[in-house]
């Protein structure tokens, strides 16, 4: 085993119910005086967003919002947000929402001061060093779902509107300076979004735990994140007002994003192209393909997942863990396969090619090839 790695851990997190009241103080701590709140269309008119804008305005920080963000945010969304940021003379971003709002907000803050195209900063080698670090605006992140963990991440996933490929854009300074993790903001999530985002957090923890790379801190965080999802996602799904369950799920989401510094794998490699081409919900797509990926990876992960099962109180080792995943999917009404989500095999060759190009491939415990990736997609289609 190679015991050499580069580690980085997250930022200042203000966690707890009601802490959205500290949004103006968080902006000041990040050095902002004229922030732009970036969110998605669905959140733009909701009371939690209006109340947050009220707090910013009452503190003398203005009342500016950009909400032209697609569920799978694109470079077109980003360019529009950058234009608003520049025209308004803003000096920071409040990234507000689920994964789409958080990812897009982070990219507006990152790219507003850059002169190179965003694709020059893809998470490949040291491409991030091409950026002008001094031109990156500060970010305060406010998650309103419990899934992606983008609030503690140093990257965003952006879809190329021309190629329909998802790209991971990375820079250390994309990490928000302050996070407000207020579980009260997630209470209004519909059950289907609770399920999809919760399974995204589970997938992050699961793939990080199974990744072959050496990162024992992330390994431990991933394992405890799995436990929190196991215990509290069914509760949050059954009763959206269960604030204790909502809080633990919000913590699990952040833990998953911290943990996957250790790596992701084929769940995400398969899911990213599907979401880009068919517009499926990312977390729900992860949930759909999870059993098929576990089956493919079994030779490399069965002993490790047997240890995880023991910690989680699941009998039966690897098989017991898979049974738990299947039961959890049934509880959350996860579709049986990709075909049930509207995905067909007319783009199979393209999906295979793009999945193998996805940077998450490198963290899969079993080496991914054109042959096993095609077989995996066929299994996921059902």
C-alpha positions as CSV (number, residue, x, y, z in Angstrom):
1,X,0.0,0.0,0.0
2,X,1.2,3.5,-0.9
3,X,1.1,5.5,2.3
4,X,1.6,8.9,0.6
5,X,-1.3,11.3,0.0
6,X,-2.4,14.9,-0.1
7,X,-5.1,15.8,2.4
8,X,-7.2,18.9,2.9
9,X,-10.2,19.4,5.2
10,X,-13.1,21.9,5.1
11,X,-13.9,25.3,6.3
12,X,-15.8,27.1,9.0
13,X,-19.3,25.6,9.4
14,X,-22.0,27.2,11.5
15,X,-24.3,24.2,12.1
16,X,-27.6,24.2,13.8
17,X,-31.3,25.1,13.6
18,X,-32.0,28.8,13.1
19,X,-28.4,29.8,12.2
20,X,-29.5,31.3,8.9
21,X,-30.0,34.4,11.1
22,X,-26.2,34.7,11.0
23,X,-26.1,35.2,7.2
24,X,-25.1,38.8,7.3
25,X,-22.4,38.2,9.9
26,X,-21.1,35.3,7.8
27,X,-20.9,37.5,4.8
28,X,-18.9,40.1,6.8
29,X,-16.6,37.4,8.0
30,X,-16.0,36.4,4.4
31,X,-15.2,40.0,3.4
32,X,-18.3,40.7,1.5
33,X,-20.2,44.0,1.4
34,X,-22.3,43.5,-1.7
35,X,-23.1,39.8,-2.2
36,X,-25.0,38.2,-5.0
37,X,-27.3,35.3,-3.8
38,X,-27.2,32.5,-6.4
39,X,-29.9,29.9,-6.3
40,X,-32.1,27.8,-8.6
41,X,-35.4,28.7,-10.1
42,X,-37.4,26.5,-7.8
43,X,-36.1,28.2,-4.7
44,X,-36.2,31.7,-6.0
45,X,-39.7,32.5,-4.8
46,X,-39.9,30.4,-1.7
47,X,-40.1,31.9,1.8
48,X,-36.7,30.6,2.9
49,X,-35.1,32.5,0.1
50,X,-37.1,35.7,0.6
51,X,-36.3,35.6,4.3
52,X,-32.6,35.3,3.6
53,X,-32.7,38.2,1.2
54,X,-34.6,40.2,3.9
55,X,-31.7,39.5,6.3
56,X,-29.1,40.6,3.8
57,X,-31.0,43.8,3.0
58,X,-31.7,44.7,6.6
59,X,-28.0,44.4,7.3
60,X,-27.2,46.9,4.4
61,X,-25.8,44.2,2.1
62,X,-28.3,44.8,-0.7
63,X,-30.9,42.5,-2.2
64,X,-29.5,40.9,-5.3
65,X,-30.3,37.4,-6.6
66,X,-29.6,35.3,-9.7
67,X,-31.7,32.2,-10.1
68,X,-31.4,31.2,-13.8
69,X,-29.9,27.8,-12.8
70,X,-30.9,24.5,-14.4
71,X,-31.1,21.2,-12.3
72,X,-27.8,20.2,-14.0
73,X,-26.1,23.6,-14.2
74,X,-24.4,24.5,-17.5
75,X,-21.8,26.9,-18.7
76,X,-24.7,29.0,-20.2
77,X,-26.1,29.4,-16.7
78,X,-22.7,30.3,-15.4
79,X,-22.1,33.0,-18.1
80,X,-25.4,34.6,-17.3
81,X,-24.6,34.6,-13.6
82,X,-21.2,36.1,-14.2
83,X,-22.8,38.9,-16.3
84,X,-25.2,39.7,-13.4
85,X,-22.3,39.6,-10.9
86,X,-20.2,42.0,-12.9
87,X,-23.0,44.4,-13.8
88,X,-24.0,44.6,-10.1
89,X,-20.5,45.3,-8.9
90,X,-20.7,42.4,-6.4
91,X,-17.8,41.3,-4.3
92,X,-18.9,37.9,-3.2
93,X,-21.5,35.1,-3.7
94,X,-24.0,33.5,-1.3
95,X,-24.5,30.1,-2.9
96,X,-27.9,29.0,-1.7
97,X,-29.7,25.8,-2.4
98,X,-29.1,22.2,-3.4
99,X,-26.3,21.0,-5.5
100,X,-27.2,23.0,-8.6
101,X,-27.4,26.4,-6.8
102,X,-24.3,25.7,-4.7
103,X,-22.2,24.5,-7.7
104,X,-23.3,27.3,-9.9
105,X,-22.8,29.9,-7.2
106,X,-19.3,28.7,-6.6
107,X,-18.5,28.9,-10.3
108,X,-19.8,32.4,-10.6
109,X,-17.5,33.5,-7.8
110,X,-14.6,31.6,-9.3
111,X,-14.9,32.6,-13.0
112,X,-16.1,36.2,-12.6
113,X,-12.4,37.4,-12.4
114,X,-10.8,34.8,-14.8
115,X,-9.8,35.4,-18.4
116,X,-9.5,31.8,-19.5
117,X,-12.5,29.5,-20.4
118,X,-13.9,27.4,-17.5
119,X,-12.9,24.1,-19.2
120,X,-9.2,25.1,-18.7
121,X,-9.7,24.5,-15.0
122,X,-11.1,20.9,-15.2
123,X,-10.0,18.6,-12.3
124,X,-7.1,17.2,-14.3
125,X,-3.6,17.2,-12.8
126,X,-2.5,20.7,-11.8
127,X,-4.9,22.6,-14.3
128,X,-6.2,24.5,-11.3
129,X,-2.9,26.4,-11.1
130,X,-3.9,28.2,-14.3
131,X,-6.4,30.3,-12.5
132,X,-5.8,33.7,-11.1
133,X,-6.3,32.9,-7.4
134,X,-6.5,36.6,-6.4
135,X,-9.4,37.1,-8.6
136,X,-11.7,34.5,-7.0
137,X,-14.5,36.1,-5.0
138,X,-15.4,34.9,-1.5
139,X,-18.2,32.5,-1.1
140,X,-20.7,31.8,1.7
141,X,-22.6,28.5,1.2
142,X,-26.1,27.8,2.5
143,X,-27.3,24.3,1.7
144,X,-31.1,23.7,1.6
145,X,-30.9,20.0,0.8
146,X,-28.9,17.2,2.4
147,X,-27.1,15.5,-0.4
148,X,-24.3,16.8,-2.5
149,X,-22.2,18.3,0.3
150,X,-21.1,20.9,-2.2
151,X,-21.0,23.4,0.6
152,X,-17.7,21.9,1.8
153,X,-16.3,21.1,-1.6
154,X,-13.5,22.7,-3.6
155,X,-15.1,21.8,-7.0
156,X,-18.3,22.1,-9.0
157,X,-19.9,19.9,-11.6
158,X,-20.8,21.9,-14.7
159,X,-22.4,20.5,-17.9
160,X,-20.9,21.6,-21.2
161,X,-23.9,22.9,-23.2
162,X,-22.3,21.9,-26.5
163,X,-21.1,18.4,-25.7
164,X,-23.6,17.6,-22.9
165,X,-20.7,16.2,-20.8
166,X,-20.4,16.9,-17.1
167,X,-17.0,18.3,-16.1
168,X,-15.6,18.7,-12.6
169,X,-14.0,22.2,-12.2
170,X,-11.6,22.4,-9.3
171,X,-9.7,25.1,-7.3
172,X,-8.8,25.1,-3.6
173,X,-10.2,28.7,-3.3
174,X,-13.6,27.5,-4.5
175,X,-14.1,26.1,-1.0
176,X,-16.6,28.5,0.7
177,X,-15.1,30.6,3.5
178,X,-18.2,30.1,5.7
179,X,-21.0,27.5,5.6
180,X,-24.4,28.0,7.3
181,X,-25.8,24.5,7.7
182,X,-29.3,25.2,9.1
183,X,-31.5,22.0,9.0
184,X,-34.7,24.1,9.3
185,X,-34.1,25.1,5.7
186,X,-34.5,21.5,4.6
187,X,-37.8,20.9,6.3
188,X,-39.9,21.8,3.3
189,X,-38.1,19.4,0.9
190,X,-40.5,17.0,-0.9
191,X,-40.2,13.4,0.0
192,X,-38.8,12.5,-3.5
193,X,-36.1,15.1,-3.2
194,X,-35.3,14.0,0.4
195,X,-34.8,10.5,-1.0
196,X,-32.7,11.5,-4.0
197,X,-30.4,13.9,-2.1
198,X,-30.1,11.5,0.9
199,X,-29.0,8.7,-1.4
200,X,-26.5,11.0,-3.0
201,X,-25.0,11.5,0.5
202,X,-25.0,7.7,1.0
203,X,-23.3,7.1,-2.4
204,X,-20.6,9.6,-1.6
205,X,-19.9,7.9,1.7
206,X,-20.1,4.4,0.2
207,X,-17.8,5.1,-2.7
208,X,-15.3,6.9,-0.5
209,X,-15.3,4.0,1.9
210,X,-14.7,1.6,-0.9
211,X,-12.1,3.6,-2.8
212,X,-8.7,1.9,-2.9
213,X,-6.7,5.1,-2.1
214,X,-5.1,5.7,1.3
215,X,-7.0,8.3,3.4
216,X,-7.9,6.9,6.8
217,X,-9.4,10.2,8.0
218,X,-11.9,10.1,5.1
219,X,-12.4,6.4,5.6
220,X,-13.6,7.0,9.2
221,X,-15.8,10.0,8.2
222,X,-17.4,7.9,5.4
223,X,-18.2,5.1,7.7
224,X,-20.0,7.3,10.2
225,X,-21.7,9.1,7.4
226,X,-23.1,5.7,6.2
227,X,-24.5,5.2,9.8
228,X,-26.2,8.5,9.9
229,X,-27.9,7.9,6.6
230,X,-29.0,4.4,7.6
231,X,-30.5,5.7,10.8
232,X,-32.0,9.0,9.7
233,X,-32.9,9.0,6.0
234,X,-35.9,6.8,6.5
235,X,-37.1,9.1,9.3
236,X,-36.6,12.2,7.2
237,X,-38.4,10.6,4.3
238,X,-41.3,9.5,6.4
239,X,-41.7,12.8,8.3
240,X,-40.2,15.8,6.7
241,X,-40.7,17.9,9.8
242,X,-38.4,15.6,11.9
243,X,-35.8,18.2,12.6
244,X,-33.4,15.8,14.4
245,X,-33.4,13.5,11.3
246,X,-33.0,16.6,9.0
247,X,-30.0,17.8,11.1
248,X,-28.2,14.4,11.0
249,X,-28.8,14.1,7.2
250,X,-27.4,17.6,6.7
251,X,-24.3,16.5,8.6
252,X,-24.0,13.3,6.6
253,X,-24.1,15.2,3.4
254,X,-21.2,17.4,4.4
255,X,-19.4,14.3,5.7
256,X,-19.8,12.6,2.3
257,X,-18.3,15.5,0.4
258,X,-15.3,15.6,2.8
259,X,-14.9,11.8,2.6
260,X,-14.8,11.6,-1.2
261,X,-11.5,13.4,-1.2
262,X,-10.5,9.7,-0.9
263,X,-12.2,9.0,-4.3
264,X,-15.5,8.2,-6.0
265,X,-16.1,5.4,-8.4
266,X,-18.4,3.8,-10.9
267,X,-21.7,4.9,-9.3
268,X,-20.7,8.4,-10.3
269,X,-19.0,7.5,-13.5
270,X,-22.3,5.9,-14.7
271,X,-24.5,8.6,-13.3
272,X,-22.8,11.7,-14.6
273,X,-23.3,11.0,-18.4
274,X,-26.9,9.8,-17.7
275,X,-27.8,13.0,-15.9
276,X,-26.1,15.2,-18.6
277,X,-28.0,13.5,-21.5
278,X,-31.3,12.6,-19.9
279,X,-31.7,15.3,-17.2
280,X,-32.2,12.7,-14.4
281,X,-31.8,13.7,-10.8
282,X,-28.2,13.0,-9.8
283,X,-28.8,11.5,-6.4
284,X,-31.7,9.3,-7.6
285,X,-29.6,8.1,-10.5
286,X,-26.9,7.1,-8.0
287,X,-29.4,5.2,-6.0
288,X,-30.7,3.3,-9.1
289,X,-27.3,2.1,-10.3
290,X,-25.8,1.4,-6.8
291,X,-26.7,-2.3,-6.6
292,X,-25.3,-3.0,-10.0
293,X,-22.0,-1.3,-9.2
294,X,-21.8,-3.1,-5.9
295,X,-22.2,-6.4,-7.8
296,X,-19.5,-5.5,-10.3
297,X,-17.1,-4.4,-7.5
298,X,-17.8,-7.3,-5.2
299,X,-14.4,-9.1,-5.6
300,X,-12.6,-6.0,-4.5
301,X,-14.9,-4.7,-1.7
302,X,-16.7,-7.6,-0.1
303,X,-14.3,-7.9,2.9
304,X,-14.4,-4.1,3.4
305,X,-18.2,-3.9,3.2
306,X,-18.4,-6.8,5.6
307,X,-16.5,-4.7,8.2
308,X,-18.8,-1.8,7.4
309,X,-21.9,-4.0,7.9
310,X,-20.7,-5.0,11.3
311,X,-20.2,-1.4,12.4
312,X,-23.7,-0.5,11.0
313,X,-25.4,-3.3,12.8
314,X,-26.2,-5.2,9.6
315,X,-26.0,-9.0,9.7
316,X,-24.7,-11.1,6.9
317,X,-21.5,-9.3,5.8
318,X,-21.4,-8.1,2.2
319,X,-24.7,-9.8,1.2
320,X,-26.4,-8.3,4.2
321,X,-25.1,-4.9,3.2
322,X,-26.5,-5.3,-0.3
323,X,-29.8,-6.5,1.2
324,X,-29.9,-3.4,3.3
325,X,-29.4,-1.2,0.2
326,X,-32.2,-3.0,-1.7
327,X,-34.5,-2.5,1.3
328,X,-33.6,1.1,1.6
329,X,-34.3,1.7,-2.1
330,X,-37.7,0.1,-1.7
331,X,-38.5,2.2,1.3
332,X,-37.6,5.4,-0.7
333,X,-39.4,4.4,-3.9
334,X,-36.2,4.3,-6.0
335,X,-36.9,3.1,-9.6
336,X,-35.6,-0.4,-10.3
337,X,-33.4,0.5,-13.2
338,X,-32.3,3.3,-15.6
339,X,-35.0,2.3,-18.1
340,X,-37.6,3.1,-15.5
341,X,-36.2,6.6,-15.3
342,X,-36.6,7.1,-19.1
343,X,-33.1,6.2,-20.1
344,X,-32.8,4.0,-23.3
345,X,-29.9,2.3,-25.0
346,X,-29.8,4.5,-28.1
347,X,-26.7,6.3,-26.8
348,X,-25.0,3.3,-25.1
349,X,-21.7,3.8,-27.0
350,X,-21.6,7.5,-26.1
351,X,-22.5,6.8,-22.4
352,X,-19.7,4.2,-22.1
353,X,-17.1,6.6,-23.7
354,X,-18.1,9.5,-21.5
355,X,-18.3,7.4,-18.3
356,X,-14.7,6.2,-18.9
357,X,-13.6,9.8,-19.4
358,X,-15.2,10.9,-16.1
359,X,-12.5,11.6,-13.5
360,X,-14.4,9.5,-10.9
361,X,-13.3,6.4,-12.8
362,X,-9.9,6.4,-11.1
363,X,-11.4,5.8,-7.7
364,X,-13.3,2.7,-8.5
365,X,-12.0,-0.5,-6.7
366,X,-12.2,-2.5,-10.0
367,X,-10.4,-1.0,-13.0
368,X,-13.0,0.2,-15.5
369,X,-12.7,-0.8,-19.1
370,X,-14.9,-0.4,-22.2
371,X,-16.0,-4.0,-21.7
372,X,-17.0,-4.0,-18.1
373,X,-18.5,-0.4,-18.4
374,X,-20.8,-1.6,-21.2
375,X,-21.8,-4.6,-19.2
376,X,-22.5,-2.3,-16.3
377,X,-24.7,0.0,-18.3
378,X,-26.7,-2.9,-19.7
379,X,-27.2,-4.2,-16.1
380,X,-28.3,-0.8,-15.0
381,X,-30.8,-0.5,-17.9
382,X,-32.4,-3.7,-16.8
